[in-house]
Amino acid sequence: MPLLRIFAPLALVALLAFLFSRTDFGALKNAFAQVSAGHLIAGFVLVQVQIVVSALRWRFTAARLGEAMPLPLAISEYYVASFLNQTLPGGVAGDAVRAFRMRGDGPGGWKRPAKAVLFERLSGQMAIFVLALCGLFVWPLVLGGEDAGQLALHIALGFIVFAAVIAIGTLVVKSRFSWVGQFTEEVVAVFIRDGALWIQAGTSLLIVATYSACFFLASDGVGAQLPWTAALTVIPLSLIAMLIPAGFGGWGTREAAAMALWPLIGATPTEGLAASIVYGGLSIAGALPGLVILSLGTLRSKPRRA
């Protein structure tokens, strides 16, 4: 772990240096100059929808684990967490703070809030990965070639085998470890039972849709209109790249992914970089209410629940 803490920042610095060495700064400046106020306002609104719906998903998840939470509190805490995630190393510091601030009195009072945060984030990440998996069937259309149909068939077979291995592995582990049964019961309560699947899937897909729409806006703003296939191909992979805990809020890894992926859909690496930077800027700007909440003195060891 100490080596990882040292290596990750160094790798990010090297990655950023590589990006700068391949960047046409004149074209980058021109790309930023094309961004209109309309793009910025629309992106800011999308981020508000994203954060509020995420708070609703978190509140629902916590309720399924027996943790009641007032709606205004859930929204304000999610703004704080989003702002901290965007500005602190690792991209998950805000979630840790969110779980800590929602802890209850007595021993183990942090465990249930921590589970609620974990499951809520897991719901979002699963939606992104499902989108990326769906994109596997679209990539042949993007890459083209005579073997596109055969490649799609191989991808489908590979996905079926992967799903089967996961299902069998889960059954084997559940039969050998008792704690897995309790964890499985919580997963069922949060994600499946009593219509939870539709609520989790609906909110998560809506949130991912705002991610994609924000990327479309950012790319359009810098003069690189994306085809519809981008929503299932380059955008999910760029979002997944943000999960690499090497920097602040996905900065660096997201830009590297965009520079590598945007040329596959007819844009330039510089346009990919510009779109990714605008996307990141919109994400931070949209989370600024969290800074306002902190500035007003709401950062306490334990928030008021009523």
Backbone torsions as a table, in degrees:
resi	resn	phi	psi	omega
1	MET	NA	-44.2	176.2
2	PRO	-58.5	-39.7	178.6
3	LEU	-64.8	-36.3	179.7
4	LEU	-66.7	-39.5	179.6
5	ARG	-64.2	-31.4	178.6
6	ILE	-81.2	-41.7	-174.4
7	PHE	-69.1	-40.9	-175.0
8	ALA	-59.9	-49.7	177.7
9	PRO	-63.2	-38.1	178.8
10	LEU	-64.0	-40.7	178.5
11	ALA	-64.1	-37.7	179.1
12	LEU	-66.7	-42.0	178.2
13	VAL	-61.0	-44.1	178.8
14	ALA	-63.7	-38.3	179.0
15	LEU	-64.9	-43.7	179.4
16	LEU	-64.7	-39.0	177.7
17	ALA	-62.6	-39.6	177.8
18	PHE	-63.8	-42.5	179.3
19	LEU	-61.3	-45.5	-179.4
20	PHE	-63.9	-34.5	-178.6
21	SER	-68.5	-21.6	-177.5
22	ARG	-108.4	12.4	-175.9
23	THR	-99.5	132.9	172.0
24	ASP	-88.7	99.1	-172.4
25	PHE	-68.1	-28.8	175.4
26	GLY	-64.6	-46.1	177.9
27	ALA	-66.4	-35.1	178.7
28	LEU	-63.9	-43.2	178.5
29	LYS	-62.8	-42.8	178.8
30	ASN	-64.3	-35.9	179.1
31	ALA	-65.3	-44.5	179.1
32	PHE	-64.6	-33.7	-178.1
33	ALA	-66.1	-20.5	-178.2
34	GLN	-83.1	-14.3	-176.5
35	VAL	-68.7	125.4	-177.2
36	SER	-96.7	165.7	176.4
37	ALA	-62.8	-33.8	178.2
38	GLY	-61.5	-42.1	177.1
39	HIS	-61.3	-44.1	-177.2
40	LEU	-66.5	-42.8	-179.6
41	ILE	-65.5	-45.4	179.9
42	ALA	-62.1	-41.3	178.2
43	GLY	-64.2	-41.1	179.1
44	PHE	-61.7	-42.3	179.1
45	VAL	-64.3	-41.2	178.6
46	LEU	-60.0	-40.1	-180.0
47	VAL	-66.5	-34.7	176.8
48	GLN	-63.6	-44.0	177.2
49	VAL	-60.2	-43.7	-179.8
50	GLN	-58.0	-47.0	-176.3
51	ILE	-70.9	-42.8	-178.9
52	VAL	-64.9	-44.6	179.2
53	VAL	-66.5	-35.7	175.9
54	SER	-62.2	-39.9	177.5
55	ALA	-64.0	-39.6	176.5
56	LEU	-62.7	-41.4	178.2
57	ARG	-64.0	-41.4	178.6
58	TRP	-63.5	-44.5	179.9
59	ARG	-62.0	-42.8	178.1
60	PHE	-63.3	-44.7	180.0
61	THR	-61.2	-44.5	179.6
62	ALA	-63.1	-39.5	179.5
63	ALA	-63.4	-36.5	178.5
64	ARG	-66.8	-19.9	177.1
65	LEU	-99.7	8.5	177.9
66	GLY	86.5	18.3	-177.3
67	GLU	-112.8	104.5	178.9
68	ALA	-77.0	144.9	-176.1
69	MET	-150.0	122.5	175.7
70	PRO	-61.5	143.6	-177.3
71	LEU	-61.3	-46.0	179.2
72	PRO	-59.0	-37.2	178.4
73	LEU	-65.5	-43.4	-179.6
74	ALA	-60.5	-43.3	-178.3
75	ILE	-67.3	-46.2	-178.8
76	SER	-64.3	-40.7	179.2
77	GLU	-66.8	-33.6	179.8
78	TYR	-71.6	-34.1	174.4
79	TYR	-62.3	-44.2	178.7
80	VAL	-61.4	-47.0	-179.1
81	ALA	-62.9	-40.9	-179.7
82	SER	-63.6	-42.4	179.2
83	PHE	-64.2	-43.7	-179.6
84	LEU	-67.3	-38.3	176.8
85	ASN	-60.3	-34.5	-177.8
86	GLN	-77.1	-22.9	-169.8
87	THR	-118.4	-7.5	179.9
88	LEU	-111.4	154.1	-178.3
89	PRO	-61.2	147.4	173.7
90	GLY	94.1	-29.2	178.0
91	GLY	80.2	2.8	-179.8
92	VAL	-129.1	4.7	-178.3
93	ALA	-60.7	-38.9	179.1
94	GLY	-62.8	-36.1	178.6
95	ASP	-68.0	-38.6	177.0
96	ALA	-63.4	-43.0	177.9
97	VAL	-64.0	-40.0	179.2
98	ARG	-60.2	-44.6	179.1
99	ALA	-66.3	-40.1	-178.6
100	PHE	-65.6	-42.6	-177.1
101	ARG	-69.2	-20.7	-179.8
102	MET	-97.5	9.3	-177.2
103	ARG	-65.4	153.4	178.1
104	GLY	-99.3	175.8	177.7
105	ASP	-76.8	153.2	176.2
106	GLY	91.5	170.1	-179.7
107	PRO	-61.5	139.7	177.9
108	GLY	70.2	17.9	-176.8
109	GLY	-68.8	-11.7	-179.5
110	TRP	-93.1	-12.9	-170.6
111	LYS	-67.8	-47.3	-178.4
112	ARG	-65.7	-45.5	174.6
113	PRO	-59.5	-37.3	179.0
114	ALA	-64.5	-40.0	177.7
115	LYS	-64.5	-40.0	-179.9
116	ALA	-62.4	-42.3	178.2
117	VAL	-65.7	-44.0	-179.6
118	LEU	-60.4	-48.5	-178.7
119	PHE	-67.1	-37.1	179.7
120	GLU	-63.9	-44.4	177.4
121	ARG	-67.1	-37.2	178.7
122	LEU	-61.5	-38.3	178.0
123	SER	-59.1	-43.8	178.9
124	GLY	-67.2	-42.7	-179.1
125	GLN	-66.8	-35.7	178.0
126	MET	-63.5	-38.3	179.1
127	ALA	-63.7	-40.1	178.6
128	ILE	-65.4	-42.8	-179.1
129	PHE	-68.3	-36.3	175.8
130	VAL	-62.6	-41.8	177.4
131	LEU	-61.3	-43.1	179.2
132	ALA	-65.1	-37.8	178.3
133	LEU	-66.4	-39.9	175.7
134	CYS	-62.5	-34.8	179.0
135	GLY	-64.7	-22.6	178.3
136	LEU	-59.1	-29.7	-179.9
137	PHE	-83.9	-11.9	179.9
138	VAL	-97.7	-25.0	-178.7
139	TRP	-53.6	-39.6	178.1
140	PRO	-57.7	-32.8	177.4
141	LEU	-68.6	-34.5	-179.7
142	VAL	-72.7	-44.3	-176.3
143	LEU	-79.5	-28.3	178.3
144	GLY	71.4	-168.1	179.3
145	GLY	101.1	162.4	-177.2
146	GLU	-70.3	-24.4	-176.1
147	ASP	-92.7	13.7	-175.9
148	ALA	-60.6	-44.2	-179.4
149	GLY	-64.6	-42.2	178.9
150	GLN	-65.4	-38.4	178.5
151	LEU	-63.7	-41.2	178.5
152	ALA	-62.0	-39.0	178.2
153	LEU	-64.4	-43.8	178.3
154	HIS	-62.5	-39.0	178.6
155	ILE	-63.9	-43.7	179.5
156	ALA	-61.3	-45.3	178.6
157	LEU	-64.0	-41.1	178.4
158	GLY	-62.5	-39.7	179.1
159	PHE	-65.5	-40.9	179.3
160	ILE	-63.2	-43.4	179.3
161	VAL	-64.3	-42.8	179.7
162	PHE	-60.8	-44.9	179.6
163	ALA	-63.3	-39.0	179.2
164	ALA	-65.3	-41.6	179.1
165	VAL	-63.3	-42.7	178.8
166	ILE	-62.0	-44.4	-178.9
167	ALA	-63.3	-45.2	-179.8
168	ILE	-66.0	-42.5	179.0
169	GLY	-61.2	-39.9	178.7
170	THR	-63.4	-42.1	179.0
171	LEU	-64.5	-40.4	-179.5
172	VAL	-66.2	-46.6	-179.0
173	VAL	-64.4	-40.6	-179.0
174	LYS	-61.8	-36.0	-178.8
175	SER	-74.7	-17.4	-175.0
176	ARG	-104.7	-21.7	-176.9
177	PHE	-125.4	123.3	-174.8
178	SER	-66.6	-36.7	-176.9
179	TRP	-65.6	-21.8	179.7
180	VAL	-65.9	-32.8	179.2
181	GLY	-62.8	-44.2	177.9
182	GLN	-64.5	-42.4	178.9
183	PHE	-62.3	-41.6	179.4
184	THR	-63.0	-39.3	178.5
185	GLU	-62.8	-39.7	177.7
186	GLU	-67.4	-39.4	177.7
187	VAL	-62.1	-42.6	178.9
188	VAL	-63.0	-43.2	-179.5
189	ALA	-63.2	-39.1	-175.3
190	VAL	-79.8	-38.4	-169.4
191	PHE	-109.7	-17.6	-170.3
192	ILE	-126.6	-51.8	-167.9
193	ARG	-63.4	143.8	173.1
194	ASP	53.8	44.9	175.5
195	GLY	78.9	8.1	-178.6
196	ALA	-61.9	-32.4	-178.1
197	LEU	-58.0	-43.9	-177.2
198	TRP	-69.3	-36.4	179.7
199	ILE	-70.7	-45.7	179.2
200	GLN	-63.4	-46.0	-179.2
201	ALA	-65.8	-42.1	-178.7
202	GLY	-64.2	-48.4	-179.6
203	THR	-67.3	-41.2	-178.3
204	SER	-66.5	-41.1	178.4
205	LEU	-67.0	-35.8	176.7
206	LEU	-64.7	-41.8	179.6
207	ILE	-64.9	-45.4	178.4
208	VAL	-63.3	-35.1	177.2
209	ALA	-62.4	-36.5	177.1
210	THR	-69.0	-35.9	174.4
211	TYR	-57.9	-50.7	-177.5
212	SER	-63.4	-44.6	-179.9
213	ALA	-61.8	-37.4	179.1
214	CYS	-66.3	-38.4	176.5
215	PHE	-67.2	-40.7	176.9
216	PHE	-60.1	-44.2	179.0
217	LEU	-62.0	-47.2	-178.3
218	ALA	-61.3	-43.8	-179.1
219	SER	-68.6	-40.4	177.2
220	ASP	-64.4	-37.0	-179.7
221	GLY	-62.4	-33.2	-179.3
222	VAL	-92.8	7.3	174.9
223	GLY	92.4	17.3	179.7
224	ALA	-123.9	86.9	180.0
225	GLN	-68.6	133.7	-177.1
226	LEU	-96.3	143.0	172.2
227	PRO	-74.0	164.9	-178.3
228	TRP	-60.7	-28.8	-178.6
229	THR	-63.4	-20.4	179.9
230	ALA	-62.2	-30.5	-178.6
231	ALA	-64.2	-22.4	-178.7
232	LEU	-111.6	-2.6	-174.7
233	THR	-123.9	-82.4	-171.6
234	VAL	-71.7	-34.2	-177.9
235	ILE	-69.0	-48.9	177.3
236	PRO	-58.0	-38.7	179.5
237	LEU	-67.8	-35.2	176.3
238	SER	-66.2	-38.0	177.6
239	LEU	-67.8	-39.6	178.2
240	ILE	-64.4	-35.9	178.5
241	ALA	-60.7	-27.7	179.4
242	MET	-68.1	-18.8	-178.7
243	LEU	-74.7	-14.3	179.3
244	ILE	-69.3	117.4	-173.1
245	PRO	-80.0	64.4	-177.3
246	ALA	-114.2	-2.0	-176.8
247	GLY	-156.2	-144.7	-177.3
248	PHE	-110.6	112.7	174.3
249	GLY	58.4	28.4	178.5
250	GLY	86.7	-0.3	178.7
251	TRP	-63.8	138.3	179.0
252	GLY	99.9	-62.5	179.6
253	THR	-68.5	-38.8	177.7
254	ARG	-64.3	-42.8	-179.4
255	GLU	-65.5	-39.7	178.0
256	ALA	-62.8	-43.1	179.3
257	ALA	-63.1	-43.9	-178.7
258	ALA	-64.1	-40.4	179.1
259	MET	-64.0	-34.4	-179.7
260	ALA	-79.1	-32.9	-171.5
261	LEU	-92.6	-33.5	-175.3
262	TRP	-59.6	-36.5	177.3
263	PRO	-60.8	-23.5	179.8
264	LEU	-70.0	-17.3	179.8
265	ILE	-114.7	20.7	172.4
266	GLY	93.9	4.2	177.8
267	ALA	-100.3	178.5	179.5
268	THR	-100.7	159.0	175.7
269	PRO	-57.3	-37.3	179.5
270	THR	-64.9	-38.7	176.7
271	GLU	-65.6	-37.7	175.8
272	GLY	-63.3	-42.4	178.2
273	LEU	-63.0	-46.4	-179.2
274	ALA	-62.0	-43.5	179.7
275	ALA	-62.5	-40.9	-179.2
276	SER	-67.1	-39.1	178.7
277	ILE	-66.2	-43.1	177.9
278	VAL	-63.2	-40.9	177.4
279	TYR	-58.7	-46.9	179.6
280	GLY	-63.0	-39.6	178.5
281	GLY	-64.1	-40.7	177.3
282	LEU	-64.4	-37.5	179.8
283	SER	-64.6	-42.9	178.6
284	ILE	-67.9	-44.7	-179.7
285	ALA	-61.1	-39.8	-179.9
286	GLY	-67.6	-26.4	-179.6
287	ALA	-90.9	0.2	-178.1
288	LEU	-58.9	-29.4	172.9
289	PRO	-54.3	-27.8	175.6
290	GLY	-63.5	-37.4	176.2
291	LEU	-66.5	-38.3	177.8
292	VAL	-62.7	-42.5	179.2
293	ILE	-62.0	-43.4	177.7
294	LEU	-63.8	-41.3	-178.4
295	SER	-65.4	-27.9	179.2
296	LEU	-81.3	3.5	174.3
297	GLY	89.0	20.7	179.9
298	THR	-83.7	-7.5	178.3
299	LEU	-77.7	99.4	-179.1
300	ARG	-124.2	167.9	179.4
301	SER	-65.9	-27.3	178.1
302	LYS	-150.7	118.8	-177.7
303	PRO	-70.7	155.3	176.4
304	ARG	-73.2	132.5	-173.2
305	ARG	-93.7	-5.8	-178.8
306	ALA	-130.2	NA	NA
